Amino acid sequence: RGAPLRRRQRRVARVTPRACGLAYDRALIQKEHRMATTSAAPLAGLVNHQVRLAARPVGLPRPADWQHTTQPVAEPPEGGVLVKTLMLSLDPAMRGWMNEGKSYIPPVGLGDVMRAGGIGRVIASRHPAFAVGDTVSGGTGVQEYASFASDQVKRSGLAKIDLRLGTPAQWLNVLGMPGMTAYFGLMDVGQPKVGDVVVVSGAAGAVGQTVGQLAKIKGCRVVGIAGGPEKCAYAVEELGFDACIDHRLHPDVKTMAKALKDACPKGIDGHFENVGGHILDAVLLRTNAFARIALCGMIAGYDGAPLPLQNPALILVNRLKLEGFIVSEHMNVWPQALQELAALVAQGKLKPRETIAQGIESAPEAFLGLLKGRNLGKQLVKL
């Protein structure tokens, strides 16, 4: 009777993790590695269509500033990941990345694939954190397939996303960089209080639409600044802004300041700046003491022209807080922001909008349209 018991004990010991120790862990790792290195389909014959920077533009980009190229798709290197791009994000900041000179991020090199964020699906992986079929976001660049070496995975911000929280378009909009930018700029820099008057330039764009809706949810009076009657109607009628000023009707500081006085008779307590130029000058004239200004973008100066302030002394006189920020430097805020923004979208309290172009060949023209203000909400390209 003792022998069968010992055999049973030995059989149990052979499958107990504690008894096997490292061998058990190694088996799990090997299994996961086999899963991760499986390709979704043979890669032979796949061609990667890309958009590269051919020249540094002066003013608005031209077709000659881009080069459309192709190259074969290869297996990822050891520790790397290969992603099929599903959707691309086009952002005003890309215009600044095309300029040569010192900035918060190195410029895109001539001949390099244009830098851009995107959503994609892993089709081959030799990285333990990513498996075939994972949906991911990161710096894919303007191309149909993005290959990330092991040292590029973290640097490119490659991360798995949960499509139960939102669509790929929403992950590049309210749940992605624009939403995080809006949340940090308004909540941490702007520090809105109930009853505050908050002005948002670029109100109908990817970031501005979320800033305005969040400010309304926080109990503020919100005045947008946008280009054209369609965008102003969108801001008021769909996004719930209290008022919107058409900057095309107020092309100088004097007329813009008058429009702001009419829309904000009690002055401005908070401002989210996406444009700069005469809009910021006019806002400074209407700020209350201790107003907060979140300096997010200066699209009026992305062509490289200087944008001097007309009355910088107002920052001192009104004891203003003016803070420029880059949202990628505040990753600690992202988990809280994502949780709150996803909940507001699910509840129907936050209504993000996207303008979607079709095909990678449309990316340059869609980007030019973004710079000309043709888009409503977030500008994307579906591949």
N, C-alpha and C positions, 0 to 999 in steps of 0.2 A: 504493500500500500504506500510505502514511503517513496518509491521510485517514481510513480506517476506524479506525485505531488512535486517532487524536485523538477521533473520535466516541465510541469505546468509553470513552476516558478521561473525556470530558465526561459520558457517561451515568453512570459510576461516581461522578463528583463530585457529580452532582445528588442522589444518595441517601445520601451519606456524611454522618453527623452533624457531623463536624468541619468539613466544607466549608459545611454549611448553618448552623451555629452556632445563634443564637437562634431562627431560623425553625424549626429542627427541634424544639427544646424547646417552642416555642409550639404547634406542631402537636400534640405529645403532651398538653400541658396542655389544649388545646381539646377533644381527644378525651376525656380523663378528665372534663372538665367536662360534656360532653354526656352521658356515662354517668351522672354523679352527679345530674344534674337530671332524669333520667327518672323519672316516677312509676310505681309498680307497677300502679296502676289509677286510673281517674278518681276524684277526691275529691268531686265534686259529689254531694250527698245523704247523705254520711257524717255521723253525729251522734256527738259526743263526750259520753259520760256521765261525770260527775265527782262527787266527794264533797268538799264544802267545809266548813271550820270555821265553824259558825254562832254558837257561844258558847263561852266559856272554862269548862270544867267545874270543879266543886268535888267532889273525890273522884273516884270512877269516872265516866267519861263516860256520858251518857245519849243516847238517840236524838235528843232535841231539840238536842243539841250539834252535830249534823251537818245539812248541807243537800245534797240530791241535785239536781244541775242538769244541763242539757244545753246544748250550743252547736254550731253547724255546724263542720265540719272544713275548714280553709283550707290553701292551699298555704303552704309555709314561706317566710319572707322571704329576701332575698338573703343568702347565707352561712349560712342556717339549715338545720335538719333536722326532718323530721316522722317520728315513731315511733309504730307501733301497739304498745301495751302487751300483752305476753303473760302476764306474771306479776308480782305485786307482793310486796314484802317488808313485813311488819308487825313492828315492833320496839318494845320497851319505851320506848326513848328518845322515841318519838313522843308519849308522854304528857307528857314534860317540855316538848316543843316547843309544846304547847297552852297552857302557862302564860305569862302575861305577866310579864316581869321579865328581869333580866340573866342570861345564860348564855353558854356557849361558842358558841352559834349564835342568831341572832335568832328570836323566836317566830313561829309561823305567824300571819299576819294574819287577823283576822275577815273572812270572806267569801272567803278565798283557798283554792285547792285544797290539800287536806291534803298535807303533805310526806311523801314516801316514795320509797324506791328501787325500781327495777323492771328487768325484762328486756323488750326489745321488738325489733321488726324495722323497719328503715328502709323507709318506703313512699314517701317523696319527699325529695329532698336537693338543696340548692344550695350544699353545702359540699364542698370538694375531698377531704376525708379520709373522707367517708362516701358509700357508694353504695347504691342501692336493693337490698334483700335482705340487707344486713348485719345481723347480730344484735348488739345493743348492750346495755350496762348503763348505768345512770345514775339521776339524780334525776327520775324521770318524774312523781311525784305520783300521787295516787289518782284516776286517770282512764284512759279507754280509749285516748286519743291524746294524745301529748305533743309540742308544738311548741317547738323550741329556736331562739331567735335566735342570731346569730353570737357575741354576747358572753355567751350563756348556755351554750354548748357546753362550754367548759372548766370554768366555774363549777359546772355540774351534774354534772361527772365523767363525761360521756358518752364511752364507749369501746367499741370493738369487742371481742367475746369469741369464743373458739375453742370451739365445741361438741364438738370432738374430745376436749377435756379433761374435760368434764362436761356434765350436762344443765342446762337453764335453772334448775331448782330448786337444783341444786348450786352454780351460779354466784351464787345469792342466799344460799347457806348456807356450806358449808365453803370454797368457792372465792371467796367474796365477802366483804363486810364482817364478818360474824360469824367466819369462819375467820381473817381477817387480825387481828381483835381478839384472838381466842384465842391466835394464834401470837405476836403482839407482847407481850401481857400476860404470857404464861407464859415465853417464851424471853428477852425483853429485860428485863422487870421482875422476873419470878419467878426466872429463872436456876436452873432445876432441876438437881440433881445426883443421881446414882444413889444410891438409898437414902433420899432425902428423903421426908418425909411432906407431901403436898400436899392441901389442902382446897379444894373448889370449891362455892360456893353457886350456886343456879340450875342444878344439875348436869344436869338433863334438858332444858334450854333450848338455843337455837341456839348460843350461845357456850360454855356449860358443857359440853355433850356433847363438843365438840372439845378443850377444855382438858383434860378428864379423860383422854381417849384419848391425847392427845399426851404427857401426863405419864406415863402407863403405858408408852408407847413409850420414853420417856427413862429408864425404870428406877425410877420413884417408886412409893411406896405412895399410893394415891389414895382419899380419902374424900369422897363427895359429900353435899350437903345439898339436898333436894328436897321438894316438897309432895305427900304421899300415897303409899300403898303401891305403886301402879302405877308411878309415876315412879321410886321407889327400886328396884323390881325391874328396871325398864328399865336404870337406871344400872349395876347390878351384873351382871345376867344377859346383857344385850346389849352394853353399852359396856365391860364389863370392870373397872369400879371395884371396889376391894377391899371397900368398905363404903359404905352410904348412910344418912343420918340423915333421918327424916321430921320436918321442922320443925313440922308441925301437931301432933305429939305433944309438942313441946318449945317452947311459946309464950313462954318467958321466958328471961332470961339464965342463971338458976341451973340449970334443967333442960337447957338446950342445952349449957352448959358441962360438965355431967355426962355427957351423951351423947358429947361430943367427947373427954372424958377416957377413956371406955370404948373409943372407936374409934381414938384416937390416944394410947396410953399413954406413948409416948416424946415427946409434944409435937408441935407443928406447925412445919415449916420454911418452907412456902410456902402462901399463901392467895390464891385468885382470887375477888374479891368482886363479886357481881352484885346483891346485895339490900340490904345494910346493916342498920341497926336493931339489934335484940337479937342477931342472928346475928354481926355484926361484933364486938359487945361480948364475946360468948362466945368467939369465936376469939382475941381479944387476950389473954384469960385463959389460953389454952393455948399461946401461941407460945413457941418457943425463942428464945434469944439470937440476934440477927442474922437473924431470919426476914424474908422478903420478902412484901409484900402488894401485889398488883396491884388497884387500885381502879377497876373498870370501870363498874359501875352501882350505883345506889342506889334500886332500884325501890320499896323500902319508903317512900321519901319523895317519889315522883313527884306526889303530890297537893299538894305544897307545904309540908307540915308539916316542921318542923325535926327533925333526927336527931342530937341531941347524943350524944357518946361518954360512957360512964359512967366509964371509967378511962383518959383520954388519957396519963396519966403512964407507962403501960406501954410506950408508944412509946419513951420515953427509957430506962426501966429495962432493957428488953430490946434496946435499940439496934436497933429495927426500921427497915426500909426500907418506907415506905408511899408509893406513887406512884399518883396519878390520871393517866389518860391518855385522849386522844381519838385513835383509830387513824388518822383522816384526816390527822393532823399528822405521820405517820410513813410517808409513801408510799415512802420509800427501802427499807423492809423488804418491801414487797409482792412484788416479783419473786421474791425468794428464798423467801418464804412460799408463794407460789402454786406454785412449782416443787416444793417439798417436799410440800405438802398434796395436790397433784394426783397425785404419785407414790404417796403413801400410800393414796389412794382407789383408784387403779388396781390396787394390790397387795392390796386388800382388808383392809388394816391399819387403816383409818379408815372408820367406817361412819356416815355422816351420815343423819339422819332428818328428814323434813318432815311437817308437818300442813298440808293444803291445802284451803282453802275455795274454793267455785266461784262466780264471778260478782262483778262490782264491787259489786253491791248487798249482798253478804255481808260487805264489808270492815269496817264499823263493829262488827257483832256478833262477827266473828272477832277484831278488836282487843280488844274487851271480854273475850273468852274468854282471850286471851293474858294480859291483866292479872290475870285470875282464876286463871291457871295451868292452863287446860284443855288446852293444847297439849303434845305431845311433840316435842322437837326444834324445828326452825325453822317459824314460822307464815308461810304464804304464801297468796296469793289468785290463783287461775288465772282469767284473763279469756277 
